[in-house]
Amino acid sequence: MRLRWKLVVAGAVAAAVAAAYGELILDIRTPRASLAEIHAITSSVSIQMADYHRAIETMKKKYGPDAETVLETQPPRLITRVGGKVVEEDRAPGQFADARGLFVIGPHGRPESTFPFQIDPRKAPTLGTVGEPGARYLQSRFGKKLPAKYLEFDDREAVTDTCITIAAADLGWLGRQLRFQSGTFCVVFWKGASPGSMLIGVALGDGDPWMRPFTRRICRWLTAVALARVAATDRDPPPDYAACLLVDRPNRSEATETLQVNVYEVRRDATLAYVN
C-alpha cells in the first residue's frame, strides 16, 4: 500500500513538472503559424574605456610592467602579451549597443517579405528612417550566409515607422525579477514584393543564466505589451508579423551568445502565433 502511495505521489509530481515545463518553457498553448522565416542578426558592443584602462593596470600588476594589453574587436576581447607571448585572454569590457540584421518571412518554400532593422534597446530610431541598415551593409555582413536574392533590394523599400520604448518601471514586479533594463519595438514596413509590416523589438535584461529557459514565455509577453502600446498610437490594423530579440546576456560579445529570437504571426485580433 505504501509503495502504491509513493508511486501515485511520484506520478503526480512528474505530471506537475511536465505541465510547468510545457507552460513556462515551451509555451505550448500558443498557436503555431503555417509560415517560414529566416533571419540573420549581428550585434555591436560599446567598449567602456575606463574599464579597459583598469584592465591594463591589472595586467601590469599581475604580469609586470612589460605586459601589453590590446583590445581586439572581432570578437571583442582583451589580449595580454609578455614578450610577444599571449599570457591571458578575456572578454572586452563593454555593454550591448544594438542589434541589426533582417528577417525574411512568408509561406513555406517562398518567404518573400523582407524586414531589415537596426535597433538600440535604449532609444527609438527616428520615425520614417529609410535604409538603416542598407542593402549594401547587409550584403557585406551576411552575403555568405543568406541567398543573394534576400539581400538585393532598394533601401527605399524598407521604412521604420512607429516605435515605442519600454522601461523597467512599465513592467512592475516581474520587470524587477527579470532585471529588465529597457526595450525598443519598431514597426518596419516592407514595400517590395509581398509588402507587409513587422513589429521588431530588442529588449535588454540581465538575467543570465536563469532567464534563458523562459525566453519563449517572456518574449511573447513583451511582444504583447508592445503591440498594445503600438495600438494605442491609433495604428490600425496591427502589424502582420512580430519578432522579439531578448538580450539576456548583455556582457557576451557574439550575437548567438547574447540574443534569443522569437518570431510570430500577428493575427487580426492581435493574438500571436509562433513561426517555426
Buried (B, 14 or more C-beta within 10 A) or exposed (E): EEEEEEEEEEEEEEEEEEEEEEEBBEBEEBEEBEBBBBBBBBBBBEBBEEBBEEBBEBBBEEBEEEBBBEBEEEEBBBBBBBEEEEBBEEBBBBBBBBBBBBBBBBEEEEBBBBBBBBBBBBEBBEEEBEBBBBBEBBBEBBEEEBEEEBBEBEBEBBBBBBBBBBEBEBBEEEBEEBBBBBBBBBBBBBEBEBEBBBBBBBBBBBBBEEBBEBBBBBBBBBBBBBBEBBBEEEBEEBBBBBBBBBBBBBBBBEBEBBBBBBBBBBEEEBBBBBBE
